[in-house]
Amino acid sequence: NRLIAITDQLLDFRQTEINKFNLYFERIEISSLVREVYSDFATLAEQGSISTTIHLPQQPFFAFVDVDAFQKIVCNLFSNAVKYAASRVDISLLPPSGLEASFTLQVKNDGYLIPERLKEKIFEPFYRIKETEKEAGTGIGLPLARSLAQLHNGNIVVKTSDDNQNIFLLSLPIHHETEINLHRKEKENT
């Protein structure tokens, strides 16, 4: 299963590189989708004695995303956060406030602090930080996640928090040029 997953990631990454990865932007309730992916990683975190918290908006929040690509991005961010955490992972979905045209998913962990000079390097294919090489991985997940975010006209960046933790910030627009709305009767909350 692991070999199949790695092969799928490599193929997906290759498709994003040659612009052959087609996205279909569908109106989705983002909090539910994030909660669904989070639940898959909560057990993994418990097994590794990692404390996790998730903060989601009280009100339903809708945006147009490619569901499959969005899940791949979020899975990668959650997987890395749990894999490289020392003891804690915090996840927050920050919907737009006011006239903002994008939303942000913040994934924070207390693992090895990524040095400033490597904050872009970790998004290069197959790059692994020497201090974290003992963990299983191929170095393709973050480049794939960033490529998929960029295909959404968004991005992923890594920063250091005031309390010296890694923060991965996924920012994606709420709307796209071409959108599919399968649930037109729902209340508009975008």
C-alpha positions in Angstrom: 0.0 0.0 0.0 2.8 2.4 0.8 4.5 1.7 -2.5 1.3 2.3 -4.4 0.8 5.6 -2.4 4.3 6.8 -3.3 3.9 5.8 -6.9 0.6 7.7 -7.0 2.3 10.8 -5.5 5.1 10.7 -8.1 2.6 10.4 -10.9 0.5 13.3 -9.5 3.6 15.4 -9.1 4.7 14.7 -12.6 1.3 15.6 -14.0 1.4 19.0 -12.1 4.9 19.7 -13.5 3.7 19.2 -17.1 0.4 21.0 -16.5 -1.7 17.8 -17.2 -3.4 17.8 -13.8 -6.9 19.0 -14.4 -8.8 20.6 -11.5 -12.6 20.8 -11.2 -13.6 23.5 -8.7 -16.7 22.4 -6.8 -18.5 24.3 -4.0 -17.7 22.4 -0.8 -18.2 23.0 2.9 -14.5 23.3 3.9 -14.8 22.7 7.6 -16.4 19.3 7.1 -13.8 18.3 4.6 -10.9 19.4 7.0 -12.6 17.6 9.9 -12.9 14.4 7.8 -9.2 14.4 6.9 -8.3 15.3 10.5 -10.2 12.3 11.9 -8.0 10.0 9.7 -4.9 11.4 11.4 -6.2 11.6 15.0 -5.6 7.9 15.6 -2.1 8.1 14.1 -1.3 11.0 16.4 -2.7 9.1 19.5 -0.5 6.1 18.7 2.5 8.4 18.6 1.5 10.2 21.8 1.0 13.4 19.9 -1.6 15.8 21.3 -3.7 17.4 18.6 -6.3 20.2 18.5 -8.4 21.4 15.7 -10.1 24.8 15.5 -12.9 25.2 12.9 -15.3 28.1 12.3 -18.7 27.9 14.1 -20.6 28.6 10.9 -20.4 26.5 7.8 -17.9 27.8 5.4 -18.0 27.2 1.6 -15.3 27.6 -1.1 -14.7 26.2 -4.5 -11.9 23.6 -4.5 -11.0 20.5 -6.4 -11.9 18.0 -3.7 -9.3 15.3 -4.6 -6.5 17.8 -4.8 -7.5 19.6 -1.6 -7.6 16.3 0.3 -4.1 15.5 -1.0 -2.8 18.8 0.2 -4.4 18.6 3.6 -3.4 14.9 4.1 0.2 15.8 3.3 0.2 18.7 5.7 -1.5 16.7 8.5 0.7 13.6 7.9 3.9 15.7 8.1 2.7 17.6 11.1 2.1 14.4 13.1 5.2 12.6 11.7 7.6 15.4 12.7 5.9 16.7 15.9 7.7 16.2 19.2 4.4 16.2 21.2 1.8 18.6 19.7 0.0 19.5 16.5 -2.5 22.4 16.2 -4.8 22.9 13.2 -6.8 26.0 12.5 -9.1 26.8 9.6 -9.3 30.6 9.1 -12.1 31.6 6.9 -11.9 35.0 5.2 -12.9 38.0 7.2 -14.5 41.0 5.5 -13.6 41.4 1.8 -10.8 38.8 1.7 -10.9 36.5 -1.3 -9.1 33.6 0.2 -9.1 31.3 3.2 -6.2 29.8 5.2 -5.5 26.5 6.8 -2.8 26.7 9.5 -1.0 23.5 10.6 1.4 24.0 13.5 3.7 21.5 15.2 6.5 21.5 17.8 8.9 19.3 15.9 12.4 20.1 14.7 12.4 23.8 13.9 13.0 24.3 10.1 15.8 26.7 9.7 15.1 29.9 7.7 17.6 28.9 5.0 15.6 25.6 4.3 12.1 27.0 4.3 12.0 27.0 0.5 14.3 24.1 0.0 11.8 21.7 1.7 9.4 22.3 -1.2 12.0 20.9 -3.7 11.3 17.3 -4.9 13.1 14.6 -2.9 14.8 17.0 -0.5 14.9 15.8 3.1 16.2 17.7 6.1 19.2 15.8 7.5 17.9 16.1 11.1 14.6 14.4 10.2 15.9 11.7 7.7 15.2 8.9 10.2 11.4 9.4 9.6 9.9 7.4 6.6 9.3 9.5 3.6 10.4 10.3 0.0 10.5 14.1 -0.1 7.8 14.3 -2.7 4.8 15.1 -0.5 5.4 18.8 0.2 6.4 19.6 -3.5 3.2 17.9 -4.6 1.1 19.7 -2.0 2.5 23.1 -3.1 2.1 22.3 -6.8 -1.6 21.4 -6.1 -2.1 24.6 -4.1 -0.5 26.7 -6.9 -2.9 25.0 -9.4 -5.7 26.4 -7.1 -4.0 29.8 -7.5 -2.9 29.5 -3.9 0.2 28.7 -2.0 1.8 26.9 0.9 4.5 28.6 3.0 6.3 27.7 6.2 7.0 30.2 9.0 8.2 30.1 12.6 5.7 31.0 15.3 6.5 33.3 18.2 6.7 30.3 20.4 9.3 28.6 18.1 7.0 26.1 16.3 6.7 25.3 12.6 3.6 26.8 10.9 2.5 25.6 7.5 0.0 28.0 6.0 -2.1 26.9 3.1 -3.9 29.8 1.4 -6.5 29.2 -1.3 -8.9 31.5 -3.1 -12.6 31.0 -2.4 -13.6 31.4 -6.1 -12.1 30.4 -9.4 -12.8 31.3 -13.1 -14.5 28.0 -13.8 -16.7 26.6 -11.0 -19.1 23.8 -10.6 -22.0 24.3 -8.2 -23.9 21.0 -7.6 -25.8 22.3 -4.6 -27.4 25.6 -5.7 -30.2 25.4 -3.1 -27.8 25.7 -0.1 -27.5 29.0 1.6 -24.6 31.0 0.1 -21.9 31.6 2.8 -19.0 32.5 0.5 
